[in-house]
Amino acid sequence: MNRARLTYLAFAMYFITGVICMMIGAEMSGLVEHYQRPVESVVLIISAFAMGRAVSAYPIGRLCERYGPLKILFIGTIAILSYMMGVVLNGFFPLAFLFAFTGGIGMAVQDSTCPMLLSRAFPSDYSSSLSAGQGLYGMGGFAIAFLAGLFQSKGFPLYLTNLLLAIIGISMILLIPFTSWDQRNTEVTEEKIVPCYAKNPKLCMGILGIACLIYCAICNCMASYMTSYIEALGFPQKDASNILTLYNLFSVAGSIAFVFILKKISEKNILLINSLTATILISVMLYLKELRFYYLAMALSGFLIGVLFSIIIALATRLYYEHIAIAGATIAMTGSAGDILAPLFSSLIIRKFGISAIFNCIVLLLILFTILSLLVYCLIKEKKYGDSK
């Protein structure tokens, strides 16, 4: 029964963090009206959220190691709920940045606690459970986008969407006191997940961190500029929106599909195969510039790319299986850096070279990501060095 509670808490946390990561974008028009500020001002709330996640990720990982994930999860869930409701109920715009920073701290709690919870709930299917969590994260994003659009079209108050989805967080707060975590057995329990090995674990961790930074920068640019880029090529706005929706939909589908694929194929193989295939697909797409191939390439790329964050987390936490929370937090911290840097550099590139240059940069980043995936493939082993069994 306790395992079921741990599973619910981890998957609910993935879902609700998917909600808060898409919240500002999904409710942008309502927030612009609510605060009476232009879009370029409201969008800065996202930067405050990313900053909160970046600066708190590592300290939270240390706290999870010391006090266990449940106490930290309780605090993180409260932080998330304060962000969800504070941004839409507060009328003082500068205060929205404080709520966003707090929400970023809640997001960092997910990065540390969920791998710990799933390592105990699914020790033999750890990587698959992380992929399932990534799928629920995507579903959370879809949920708020759908409900926000529906409720705003009906003229309902802006806060109603967030209030409805906040029920998930409230259920977590109510469940945590009835869930147990024996911190004394953490090390023994975490060893039940299948570890991986490297001659130089710190080097591999650095490579995985850089890969995560690049991955988050790619995803940030894809989400921010895909529709604008396709429209700039002369294709209709409807097609541009459909292609972005298809990309997001297949990202979720891929995360769910890889729950089963990861039972048969190792993470490092999937990391290399998916990154290489996505690089080829997007490169050919940019060369052909045909609308039909944009639909095909972005759907397949979403299917392949959507799971890669959980793959990186799985490899990092298996590599440092005795310190899962710290490993997950370290990777998340580098990913947050990608989320912060991507908008800064992409805006400079657009001003100097135009929107079309962004996807050329995405291809270059994908090539670099594939090279790092190849290094991971070569350096990380499934057995200890010298173990011939």
N, C-alpha and C positions, 0 to 999 in steps of 0.2 A: 504493500500500500504506500509506503514511503517513497518507493521508486516511482510510482505513478505521480506522486506529488512533485517530486524533483523534475520529472519529465514535463508536467504541466507548467511549472514555473519557468523552466528554460524556454520552452516553445512559446509561452505567452509573452516572455520578455523579448524574444525575437520578433514576434508579431507587433508588439506595441512600439518597439524601436523602429520598425519599418514605417509605422504610422507617423512618428515624430520626424523622421528624416524626409518624408514627403509633405509634411504639414504646411510649410510656408508656400511651397510651389502650388499645392492643391488649393489653398485658400487665398492665393495672392490677391485676386480681385476684391474679395471681401475685406482683406486686411488693408488694402489701399484705401478703401472707403472708410473703414473703421478708424484708421489713424489720420486720414486726410493727408497722406504723404505719397510722393511718387513711387513708382515701382523700384527705381534704382536705390531708393532709401530703404524701402521695406526689405529688399533682397539682402541687405547687409545683416539682417537678423540671422541668416544662415551662417555667416562668418563668425558671429558670436557663439553660435552653437558648436561649430567646428573647433573653435578655440577652447571652449570648455572641455570638449572631449580630449583634445590634444594635451592640455596641461595636466589633466587629472588621471589619464589612463594608467601611467606607471605607478603613481602612489596608490591608486585603487587596487592594482594588482598585488602590491605589497600587503595592503590591508586584508585582502582576501586570503592570502597565504597565512596571515597571522590569526585572524579572527573567524575564518570560514566564510563561505559565500552568502549564507542566508541573511546575516545581519547587514552586510553590504548591499544585498539585493533589496532589502526592505527600504533602506535609505535611498537607493537609486530609483526605486519605483515611485517614491514620494517626489523625488526631483523631477521625474518624467511627467507626473501628473500636474505638478506646479507649472511646468512649461506648457503643457497642453491647454490648461485652463487659464493660466496667467496671461498668455499672449492675446487670447480672444476676449477676455473679460476686462483687462486693464486698459485704461484710456490714455495713459501717459506713455508716449512713444519711447523715451529713453529707458523706461523700466522694462520694456520688451526685450532689450538686450541682456538685462540681468536674468530674466526668465530663460532666455535662450542659452546663456552660459550655463545655467543650472541644468537645463535639459541635456546639454553636452556632457555634463558630469554623469547624468543618468545613462547616457549612451555608453560612456566609458565603463560603467558598471556592467553592462551587457557583455562587453568585450572580455572581461575577466571572469564573471560568474558563470555564464552559460557553458563555456568549455568545461569548467569544473563540475557543474551539475550533470552534464551529459556524459562525462568520463565515468561517473559513478552509476548513472542510470543505464548507459549502453556501453559497457567496457569492451564488448566484443564487436560492436558495430559503431564505434566512435565516429569515424569519418562520415559514415552514412547519416548519422544523427545530426552532425554539423551541417551537412547538405540539406537535410530536412528543415533545419532551423533557418537556413538561408532562403528556402522556399517560402516559409512562413513570414520571414522578413519582407519578401516581395509582396506577399498577399496583404500584409499590413499597409504597404504603400498603395496597392490597388484599392483597398477598402476606403481609405480616407479620400483618395481621388474621386472615387465613385460617389460616396456619400456627400462630399462637399459640393460636387457638381449638381447632384440631385436636389439637395436641400436649398442651395442658393437659387436654383431655377424655380423652386416652389416659394421662394421668399421667406424661408425660415431663418431664424437668427443664426449668426455665424457660429456661436458657441455650441449649438445643438449637436453638430457632427462630433466635436471633441468630447462633449459630455457623454454621448452614446459609446464612443470607443474607450473612454476612460473606465468603463465598467470592467474591462479586462484588467487594468491596473489595480482597481479596487479589489477584485477577486484575488489577485496576487497578495496584496497586503493582508487580506483576511486569512489566506491559506498558509503564509509563511510561519506564523506561530505554531501551527500544527505539524510542521515538517521538521525532521531531525537531521542533523549533520554532525557526525562524530569527528571532530577535528583531529583527535589523536590518531585516527586510522586513515587520515588523508593520504599519507605517503604510500601505505600498503594498498589502499584502494586504487590510487592513480596508476600503480604499476600493473594493474590488470589490463589497462589498455595496451595495445601492442606498440612498443616503442620503435623508433628508427634510430639509426646511428650515423655518425660522421667522425672522421679523424680530427676535424677541427669544427666542433659545433658552433663556436662563436662566429666563424667565417660564414657558415651556412645560415646562421640566424641573421647576419648582416645582409646576405644576399636575399633572403626571404623578406626582410624589412624593406629593402630597396624595391623589390618586386611589388610589394604591397603598395608602396608609395606611387609607383608608376601605374599600377592597376587602378587605384582610386582616382588618379589624375585622368586616366582614359575614360573611366565611367562618368566622371564629372563633366568632361568635355562632350561625351556622347549625349548625355541627358540635356545639357545646356544648349548645344548648338546643332543637333541633328536636324531639327525642323527648319531652322534658319538656313542651314547649308543646302538642304534639298530645295527649298523655295528659291534660293539664289541661283540654282541651276535652271530655273524656269518651270519647275514642276508645280502643280497646284498645291495650295495649302492643305487641302483635304488629304492628299496623298502623303504629304510630309507628316501630318499628324498620325495618319494610319500606320506609317512605317515606324514611328517612335512607339506607338502603342503595341505594335507587333513585336518590336525589339524587347520591350518590357515584359510582355506576355510570355515570350519564349525564354526569357531569363528565368522567370519563375518555373516554367515547365522543365527547363534544363536542371535546375536545382532539385526538383522532385525526381526527375529521371535518374540523376546521378546518385540518389539514395540507393538504388539497386545496382547501378553500374560499379559503384565503389566497393561493392561486395566481391567483385570479380577482378577489378583492375586497380593497381596501386595508385596513390595520389600523385606521385612524381611522374608516372606515365601519362596520367590525364592532364596534369599541368603542362607538360611539353606538347602533347598532341593537340589539345584545345587551343593553346596560344598560337602554335604554328598554323593550324587550320584557319583560325580567325584572322590572322595576319594575311594569309593568302586570299581569303574571301574579300576582305575589305580593300586590299590592294587591287584586285581584279575589278571590284565594284567601282573604284575611283577611275580606273582606266576605261571601262566600258561606258560609264555614265548613262546606263539604260534603266528606266524606271522599274521594269519587271525584275531586273537583277538587284536593284536596291531593296525591293521587298524580300527577295530570296536571301540575299547576303546578310541583311540586318537581322532577319529572323533566325538564321542559322548561327550568326555571330552571337546573338543574345543567348541562344541555347548553350553555346560553348563557354561564353564569358561569365555568365551569371553565377556559376558554381566556383569560380577561381578564388574568391576571397576565402570561402570556407576551406578550400584545398590548402591555401597558404597557412591558415590558422591550424589546420589539422597537422601539417608537417612540422610547424614550429612547436606545437604543444606535444607532439610525439617525440620530437628531438629533445625537449626539456620536460619529459613526462613527470619529473619530480616537482616541477614548479609550473604547473599548467597556467595558473592565473597570471603570473608574471610574464610568461611567454606570450600568452594571448594579448595582454595589455601592451607589451612592447611592439608587437605587430600592428595593433590598432593605433598606437601612437604615430607610427610612421605613415599609416594610411591616412590619418587625420592631416598630417603634413601635406599629403598629396591633395586633399580636399581644399586646404587653405591656399596652396601655391598655384593650383590649376587655374582658378579664376583670375589671379593676378597676371600670370604669364599669358594666358589666352587673350585677355583684353588688350595687352600690348601687341600681340601678334595680329589681332584683328585690325587694330588701328593702323598698323604699318603695312600689312600684306592683304587684308581682307578676310572675309569669313571662309573662303575656299582653302586658305592655308591651314586652318584648324585640323581638317581631316588628313592632310599630309603629315602634320605633326603627330596625329593619332597613329598613323602607320609607323612612323619612326619610333614612337613609344612602344608599339606592339612588337616591333623587331627587337628592341632592347629587352623587352619583357621575355620574348622567346629565347634570347641568348641567356638570360638569367635562369630561365626554366631548364635549359640544357645543362647549365652548371649545377643546378639542384639535382637533376637526374644523375649526373656523374658523381657527385660528392656524397649524396645521402644513400645509405644502404639499409636494406630491411633486416640484415643480420649484423651482429657484432663483427668487427674486423678480426680475422683469425678464427672465426667460427665456421667450421666446414660442414656443420649439420644442415 
